[in-house]
Amino acid sequence: MTNGMISRRSCTFTGIAGISGVLLLGLSFAINSGPPTGISDAQLLEFAQHHYAQVLWGAWLQAVGPALIVLFAFSLVHMAGAEHRLAGWMTFFGAVTLMTVSLIEVTFYISTLHQQPPAMGAISLGVISAVQHLYFVIAAPAVFLPLGIILRGSDVLPKLFGHLAIVLAILFFALGAIYILTLTLPDPVTALGAVQALWWLAAAVALILRKNRYVNQRAT
């Protein structure tokens, strides 16, 4: 009975972590929408002065949100019993890569606020544009492909989530290859990053709703 209760609580906690991570990430982009494109260095400095708090709070949320999503991903691997399989290790690698890319981007969000040298903001935005390529080229595919393989072979979530994860991995990798010669990704492409947030949110909700079935199967 105790093990069942602990497992139920683990499923609920894991699902809440996933939902919270997505909500924090969405709030970060709502707070810190970024400066308008094509503005001068002087206008960028002015933007940084007027949006100082929003940029910092947005950066904080963008750092914490993905950490909760990574916790959710690690938990799915553990619940599927795949932590010692190759797909499990590759999911860990992908999640760490995703977290690293996110933290690099956050770092340069903060660096745009520095007033010296005057071109610091423009340099930081250039690095942010470069880092966003990594999300499509390696970070997202490296998480979703092995995690999708794991979920297809387990009963932690409906099989549909495994298939969708693999589709997302292929989609993101393809976009990364198609736009590799474009220094700044088009807005419609970066906006597609929100699709993965919907996957994490739906998966977290599904885990909470299915927790009783999962616990019963693990107990037998």
C-alpha positions in Angstrom: 0.0 0.0 0.0 2.8 2.4 0.9 4.7 1.7 -2.3 1.5 2.3 -4.3 0.9 5.6 -2.6 4.5 6.7 -3.1 4.1 5.8 -6.8 0.9 7.7 -7.1 2.5 10.7 -5.5 5.5 10.4 -7.8 3.2 10.4 -10.9 1.3 13.4 -9.7 4.4 15.3 -8.7 6.1 14.5 -12.0 3.0 15.6 -14.0 2.8 18.9 -12.0 6.5 19.5 -12.6 5.9 19.1 -16.4 2.9 21.4 -16.4 4.6 24.0 -14.3 7.7 23.9 -16.5 5.6 24.6 -19.6 3.6 27.4 -17.9 6.8 29.1 -16.6 8.3 28.8 -20.1 5.3 30.3 -21.7 5.2 33.1 -19.2 8.8 33.9 -19.8 8.2 34.5 -23.5 5.1 36.6 -22.6 7.1 38.8 -20.3 10.3 39.0 -22.4 9.1 39.3 -26.0 12.4 40.7 -27.2 13.2 44.0 -28.9 11.9 44.9 -32.4 14.0 43.8 -35.3 16.2 46.2 -37.2 16.6 48.8 -34.4 19.9 50.7 -33.9 22.3 50.2 -31.0 21.0 53.4 -29.4 17.4 52.2 -29.6 18.5 48.8 -28.3 20.1 50.5 -25.2 16.9 52.4 -24.7 14.8 49.3 -25.0 17.1 47.5 -22.4 16.6 50.4 -19.9 12.8 50.5 -20.2 12.5 46.7 -20.1 15.2 45.8 -17.6 13.0 44.0 -15.1 11.0 42.2 -17.7 14.1 40.8 -19.4 15.6 39.6 -16.1 12.3 38.0 -14.9 11.8 36.4 -18.3 15.3 35.1 -18.2 14.8 33.6 -14.8 11.6 31.9 -15.9 13.2 30.6 -19.0 16.0 29.0 -16.9 13.6 27.4 -14.3 10.9 26.2 -16.7 13.1 23.9 -18.8 14.7 22.5 -15.7 11.2 21.3 -14.6 10.6 19.9 -18.1 13.9 18.0 -17.9 12.8 16.6 -14.6 9.6 15.4 -16.2 11.5 13.8 -19.1 13.9 12.0 -16.7 10.9 10.7 -14.7 9.3 9.3 -17.8 12.5 7.4 -18.6 12.6 6.1 -15.1 8.9 5.1 -15.0 9.4 3.2 -18.3 12.3 1.3 -16.8 14.6 2.6 -19.5 17.3 4.4 -17.5 19.8 1.6 -18.2 18.9 1.3 -21.9 20.6 3.1 -24.8 17.5 5.1 -25.5 17.3 6.2 -21.9 20.9 7.4 -21.9 20.3 9.2 -25.1 17.3 10.9 -23.6 19.4 12.1 -20.7 22.0 13.4 -23.2 19.3 15.2 -25.2 17.7 16.7 -22.1 21.1 18.0 -20.8 21.8 19.4 -24.3 18.4 21.1 -24.3 19.0 22.6 -20.9 22.5 23.8 -21.9 21.1 25.5 -25.1 18.4 27.2 -23.0 20.9 28.5 -20.4 23.2 29.9 -23.1 20.3 31.8 -24.6 19.2 33.0 -21.1 22.8 34.2 -20.4 22.8 36.4 -23.5 19.3 37.8 -22.8 20.9 39.1 -19.6 24.0 40.4 -21.3 21.9 42.6 -23.6 21.2 44.7 -20.5 24.8 45.8 -20.2 25.4 49.3 -21.3 29.1 48.9 -22.1 30.4 48.4 -24.7 27.6 50.1 -26.6 27.4 47.3 -29.1 27.0 44.7 -26.4 23.3 44.4 -27.0 23.6 43.8 -30.7 26.4 41.2 -30.1 24.2 39.4 -27.6 21.2 39.3 -30.0 23.5 37.8 -32.7 24.6 35.1 -30.3 21.0 34.4 -29.4 20.1 34.0 -33.0 23.0 31.6 -33.4 22.0 29.6 -30.4 18.4 29.2 -31.6 19.8 27.1 -34.5 21.1 24.6 -31.9 17.6 24.0 -30.6 16.4 22.7 -34.0 19.6 21.1 -35.2 20.3 19.0 -32.1 18.6 19.9 -28.8 15.0 19.1 -29.5 15.6 16.1 -31.8 18.0 14.6 -29.3 15.3 14.6 -26.6 12.2 13.7 -28.6 13.7 10.8 -30.8 14.9 8.5 -28.0 12.1 9.5 -25.6 9.6 8.7 -28.4 11.2 5.3 -28.9 10.9 4.6 -25.1 7.3 5.7 -24.9 6.3 3.5 -27.9 7.6 0.5 -26.0 6.0 1.3 -22.6 2.6 1.9 -21.1 3.5 5.0 -19.1 1.7 7.2 -21.6 -0.6 6.4 -24.6 1.4 5.1 -27.6 0.3 8.2 -29.5 2.8 10.3 -27.5 5.7 8.2 -28.6 4.7 8.5 -32.3 4.2 12.3 -32.0 7.6 12.7 -30.2 9.3 10.9 -33.1 7.5 13.1 -35.6 8.5 16.2 -33.7 12.2 15.1 -33.7 12.1 14.6 -37.4 10.3 18.0 -38.0 12.8 20.0 -35.8 15.8 18.3 -37.4 14.5 19.0 -40.9 13.9 22.6 -40.1 17.4 22.9 -38.6 18.9 21.5 -41.8 16.7 23.6 -44.1 17.5 26.9 -42.4 21.1 26.2 -41.5 22.3 28.8 -44.1 20.0 31.5 -42.6 21.7 33.3 -39.8 18.5 34.5 -38.1 15.7 32.0 -38.2 12.4 33.4 -39.5 9.7 34.1 -36.9 7.4 31.4 -38.2 10.1 28.8 -37.6 11.0 29.9 -34.1 7.3 30.0 -33.3 7.1 26.3 -34.1 9.1 25.8 -30.9 5.8 26.2 -29.1 4.6 22.9 -30.6 7.0 21.0 -28.3 5.6 22.9 -25.3 2.1 21.6 -26.2 3.5 18.0 -26.3 5.1 18.4 -22.8 1.8 19.9 -21.4 -0.4 17.2 -22.9 2.0 14.4 -21.8 2.1 15.8 -18.2 -1.7 16.0 -18.0 -2.0 12.5 -19.5 0.4 11.1 -16.9 -1.7 12.5 -14.0 -4.9 11.1 -15.5 -3.4 7.7 -16.1 -1.5 7.4 -12.7 -3.9 4.9 -11.2 -3.6 2.5 -14.1 0.2 2.9 -14.1 0.5 2.2 -10.4 -1.7 -0.9 -10.6 0.3 -2.4 -13.5 3.6 -1.7 -11.6 2.2 -3.4 -8.5 1.2 -6.6 -10.3 
